[in-house]
């Protein structure tokens, strides 16, 4: 998979570029905002971490207050 980063400071031009690129989605183009990509990388890094149930989280959250 190839990745391309495009930085556009003009909102009007950004809208035009997104409209153009959206036409390629049916051919397999995936458009991801840079901010979303960073979040996805961080989330992926935690996939192997131990986790606790939400109920346990709430118990700890309220007992520390």
MMTF fields as JSON, N, C-alpha, C and O atoms, coordinates in Angstrom:
{
  "mmtfVersion": "1.0.0",
  "mmtfProducer": "UNKNOWN",
  "numBonds": 259,
  "numAtoms": 260,
  "numGroups": 65,
  "numChains": 1,
  "numModels": 1,
  "chainsPerModel": [1],
  "groupsPerChain": [65],
  "chainIdList": ["A"],
  "bondAtomList": [4, 2, 8, 6, 12, 10, 16, 14, 20, 18, 24, 22, 28, 26, 32, 30, 36, 34, 40, 38, 44, 42, 48, 46, 52, 50, 56, 54, 60, 58, 64, 62, 68, 66, 72, 70, 76, 74, 80, 78, 84, 82, 88, 86, 92, 90, 96, 94, 100, 98, 104, 102, 108, 106, 112, 110, 116, 114, 120, 118, 124, 122, 128, 126, 132, 130, 136, 134, 140, 138, 144, 142, 148, 146, 152, 150, 156, 154, 160, 158, 164, 162, 168, 166, 172, 170, 176, 174, 180, 178, 184, 182, 188, 186, 192, 190, 196, 194, 200, 198, 204, 202, 208, 206, 212, 210, 216, 214, 220, 218, 224, 222, 228, 226, 232, 230, 236, 234, 240, 238, 244, 242, 248, 246, 252, 250, 256, 254],
  "bondOrderList": [1, 1, 1, 1, 1, 1, 1, 1, 1, 1, 1, 1, 1, 1, 1, 1, 1, 1, 1, 1, 1, 1, 1, 1, 1, 1, 1, 1, 1, 1, 1, 1, 1, 1, 1, 1, 1, 1, 1, 1, 1, 1, 1, 1, 1, 1, 1, 1, 1, 1, 1, 1, 1, 1, 1, 1, 1, 1, 1, 1, 1, 1, 1, 1],
  "groupList": [{"groupName": "UNK", "atomNameList": ["N", "CA", "C", "O"], "elementList": ["N", "C", "C", "O"], "formalChargeList": [0, 0, 0, 0], "bondAtomList": [1, 0, 2, 1, 3, 2], "bondOrderList": [1, 1, 2], "singleLetterCode": "X", "chemCompType": "L-PEPTIDE LINKING"}],
  "groupTypeList": [0, 0, 0, 0, 0, 0, 0, 0, 0, 0, 0, 0, 0, 0, 0, 0, 0, 0, 0, 0, 0, 0, 0, 0, 0, 0, 0, 0, 0, 0, 0, 0, 0, 0, 0, 0, 0, 0, 0, 0, 0, 0, 0, 0, 0, 0, 0, 0, 0, 0, 0, 0, 0, 0, 0, 0, 0, 0, 0, 0, 0, 0, 0, 0, 0],
  "groupIdList": [1, 2, 3, 4, 5, 6, 7, 8, 9, 10, 11, 12, 13, 14, 15, 16, 17, 18, 19, 20, 21, 22, 23, 24, 25, 26, 27, 28, 29, 30, 31, 32, 33, 34, 35, 36, 37, 38, 39, 40, 41, 42, 43, 44, 45, 46, 47, 48, 49, 50, 51, 52, 53, 54, 55, 56, 57, 58, 59, 60, 61, 62, 63, 64, 65],
  "secStructList": [7, 7, 7, 7, 7, 7, 7, 7, 7, 7, 2, 2, 2, 2, 2, 2, 2, 2, 2, 2, 2, 2, 6, 6, 4, 4, 4, 6, 7, 7, 7, 7, 7, 2, 2, 2, 2, 2, 2, 2, 2, 2, 2, 2, 2, 6, 6, 6, 1, 7, 7, 7, 7, 2, 2, 2, 2, 2, 2, 2, 2, 2, 2, 6, 7],
  "xCoordList": [0.839, 0.0, 0.887, 1.877, 0.532, 1.229, 0.454, -0.776, 1.173, 0.542, 1.027, 2.196, 0.108, 0.427, -0.144, -1.295, 0.64, 0.173, 0.06, 0.994, -1.091, -1.319, -1.668, -2.624, -0.916, -1.184, -1.776, -1.165, -2.977, -3.666, -4.128, -4.868, -3.701, -4.07, -5.333, -5.895, -5.784, -6.963, -8.169, -8.178, -9.178, -10.347, -11.101, -11.597, -11.188, -11.9, -11.182, -11.821, -9.863, -9.08, -9.152, -9.229, -9.127, -9.212, -10.517, -10.533, -11.609, -12.9, -12.869, -13.384, -12.278, -12.177, -11.342, -11.706, -10.235, -9.368, -10.103, -10.015, -10.831, -11.587, -12.667, -12.888, -13.334, -14.345, -13.71, -14.274, -12.552, -11.841, -11.42, -11.629, -10.833, -10.359, -11.498, -11.34, -12.627, -13.768, -14.222, -14.77, -14.003, -14.354, -13.548, -13.948, -12.431, -11.572, -11.839, -11.205, -12.765, -13.063, -13.546, -13.199, -14.344, -14.864, -13.755, -13.95, -12.596, -11.446, -10.507, -9.45, -10.89, -10.098, -9.322, -8.57, -9.487, -8.79, -9.37, -10.588, -8.511, -8.919, -8.396, -7.202, -9.285, -8.905, -8.975, -10.029, -7.839, -7.765, -7.129, -6.068, -7.79, -7.22, -5.965, -5.911, -4.98, -3.724, -3.96, -3.335, -4.855, -5.173, -5.747, -5.395, -6.631, -7.209, -6.145, -6.187, -5.205, -4.143, -3.286, -2.929, -2.954, -2.171, -2.944, -2.374, -4.25, -5.087, -5.13, -5.057, -5.247, -5.291, -3.973, -3.973, -2.862, -1.562, -1.452, -0.971, -1.897, -1.854, -2.773, -2.416, -3.928, -4.87, -4.301, -4.415, -3.692, -3.096, -1.995, -1.839, -1.245, -0.142, -0.644, 0.104, -1.898, -2.439, -3.187, -3.694, -3.272, -4.084, -3.625, -4.446, -2.353, -1.828, -1.784, -1.417, -2.156, -2.141, -3.229, -4.263, -2.977, -4.008, -5.12, -4.885, -6.308, -7.418, -8.251, -8.161, -9.062, -9.962, -11.388, -11.603, -12.347, -13.74, -14.143, -13.53, -15.161, -15.642, -16.149, -15.967, -16.778, -17.275, -16.13, -16.245, -15.022, -13.853, -13.267, -12.836, -13.259, -12.772, -13.601, -13.056, -14.928, -15.8, -15.597, -15.608, -15.41, -15.169, -13.918, -13.921, -12.852, -11.593, -11.735, -11.187, -12.465, -12.637, -13.353, -12.941, -14.421, -15.201, -14.566, -14.818, -13.759, -13.114, -11.949, -11.541, -11.398, -10.276, -10.747, -9.921, -12.036, -12.56, -12.656, -13.075],
  "yCoordList": [-1.169, 0.0, 1.235, 1.303, 2.188, 3.472, 4.505, 4.481, 5.407, 6.493, 7.822, 7.984, 8.771, 10.118, 11.1, 10.966, 12.072, 13.13, 14.407, 14.8, 15.048, 16.308, 17.362, 17.191, 18.437, 19.54, 20.696, 21.191, 21.123, 22.211, 23.216, 22.86, 24.458, 25.468, 26.233, 26.946, 26.1, 26.812, 25.874, 24.845, 26.216, 25.358, 25.114, 24.012, 26.114, 25.978, 24.974, 24.133, 25.066, 24.122, 22.722, 21.738, 22.623, 21.317, 20.621, 19.414, 21.375, 20.804, 20.279, 19.194, 21.028, 20.604, 19.326, 18.413, 19.267, 18.083, 16.868, 15.785, 17.032, 15.922, 15.435, 14.23, 16.343, 15.953, 15.149, 14.152, 15.578, 14.867, 13.471, 12.488, 13.387, 12.108, 11.149, 9.935, 11.674, 10.834, 9.975, 8.89, 10.44, 9.675, 8.394, 7.5, 8.291, 7.109, 6.086, 5.03, 6.385, 5.464, 4.111, 3.072, 4.122, 2.862, 1.995, 0.8, 2.598, 1.849, 1.412, 0.839, 1.682, 1.22, 2.289, 1.975, 3.547, 4.629, 4.792, 4.846, 4.87, 5.119, 6.485, 6.759, 7.347, 8.687, 8.735, 8.489, 9.054, 9.116, 10.446, 10.809, 11.169, 12.42, 12.095, 11.071, 12.941, 12.711, 12.529, 11.679, 13.323, 13.214, 11.838, 11.236, 11.339, 10.013, 8.929, 7.938, 9.108, 8.133, 8.009, 6.9, 9.131, 9.104, 8.386, 7.6, 8.666, 7.99, 6.486, 5.697, 6.089, 4.665, 3.971, 2.829, 4.652, 4.081, 3.873, 2.836, 4.86, 4.742, 3.626, 2.871, 3.521, 2.468, 1.093, 0.166, 0.965, -0.31, -0.727, -1.911, 0.237, -0.058, -0.621, -1.297, -0.354, -0.834, -2.155, -2.655, -2.723, -3.93, -5.1, -5.934, -5.187, -6.298, -6.002, -6.866, -4.782, -4.404, -5.153, -5.52, -5.371, -5.931, -4.91, -3.703, -5.397, -4.479, -4.939, -6.082, -4.017, -4.347, -4.102, -3.388, -4.683, -4.476, -3.04, -2.38, -2.575, -1.222, -1.064, -0.012, -2.097, -2.042, -1.848, -1.055, -2.573, -2.4, -0.998, -0.396, -0.495, 0.862, 1.859, 2.74, 1.709, 2.633, 2.521, 3.531, 1.296, 1.107, 1.864, 2.551, 1.738, 2.419, 3.936, 4.694, 4.365, 5.795, 6.459, 7.525, 5.839, 6.437, 6.229, 7.012, 5.21, 4.996, 5.943, 6.183, 6.495, 7.443, 8.881, 9.777, 9.126, 10.507, 11.008, 12.143],
  "zCoordList": [0.0, 0.0, 0.0, 0.729, -0.804, -0.866, -0.073, -0.044, 0.567, 1.32, 0.787, 0.439, 0.73, 0.274, 1.286, 1.701, 1.679, 2.564, 1.755, 1.056, 1.855, 1.145, 2.181, 2.937, 2.226, 3.152, 2.358, 1.41, 2.756, 2.062, 3.112, 4.029, 2.984, 3.975, 3.587, 4.418, 2.355, 1.868, 1.921, 1.246, 2.71, 2.88, 1.576, 1.345, 0.74, -0.534, -1.437, -2.07, -1.493, -2.294, -1.693, -2.429, -0.372, 0.286, -0.075, -0.319, -0.111, -0.486, -1.916, -2.184, -2.831, -4.224, -4.352, -5.093, -3.634, -3.686, -3.142, -3.719, -2.031, -1.455, -2.414, -2.528, -3.097, -4.079, -5.209, -5.661, -5.656, -6.717, -6.254, -6.966, -5.073, -4.558, -4.223, -4.347, -3.807, -3.455, -4.632, -4.434, -5.822, -7.015, -7.164, -7.91, -6.477, -6.564, -5.461, -5.434, -4.554, -3.459, -3.974, -3.413, -5.037, -5.575, -6.175, -6.4, -6.433, -6.948, -5.831, -6.094, -4.585, -3.453, -2.716, -1.794, -3.101, -2.399, -1.001, -0.831, -0.018, 1.356, 1.757, 1.632, 2.241, 2.665, 4.182, 4.769, 4.823, 6.276, 6.658, 6.149, 7.561, 8.052, 8.854, 9.535, 8.777, 9.489, 10.985, 11.618, 11.541, 12.961, 13.281, 14.296, 12.415, 12.61, 12.496, 13.225, 11.598, 11.413, 12.663, 13.064, 13.28, 14.514, 15.626, 16.383, 15.715, 16.715, 16.465, 17.406, 15.201, 14.872, 15.213, 15.671, 14.993, 15.346, 16.855, 17.311, 17.622, 19.078, 19.558, 20.462, 18.97, 19.337, 19.017, 19.819, 17.851, 17.448, 18.422, 18.719, 18.91, 19.833, 21.155, 21.861, 21.5, 22.773, 22.655, 23.66, 21.488, 21.281, 22.129, 22.51, 22.434, 23.212, 24.708, 25.505, 25.088, 26.504, 27.271, 26.713, 28.551, 29.415, 29.577, 29.521, 29.775, 29.977, 31.164, 31.612, 31.656, 32.753, 32.274, 31.294, 32.954, 32.565, 32.877, 33.716, 32.206, 32.429, 33.856, 34.469, 34.382, 35.755, 36.748, 37.683, 36.545, 37.416, 37.284, 38.267, 36.07, 35.84, 36.644, 37.309, 36.577, 37.31, 38.809, 39.514, 39.309, 40.738, 41.164, 42.185, 40.385, 40.698, 40.559, 41.359, 39.547, 39.311, 40.474, 40.93, 40.957, 42.048, 43.411, 44.327, 43.569, 44.874, 45.071, 46.207, 43.983, 44.077, 44.218, 44.389, 44.153, 44.219, 45.627, 45.851]
}
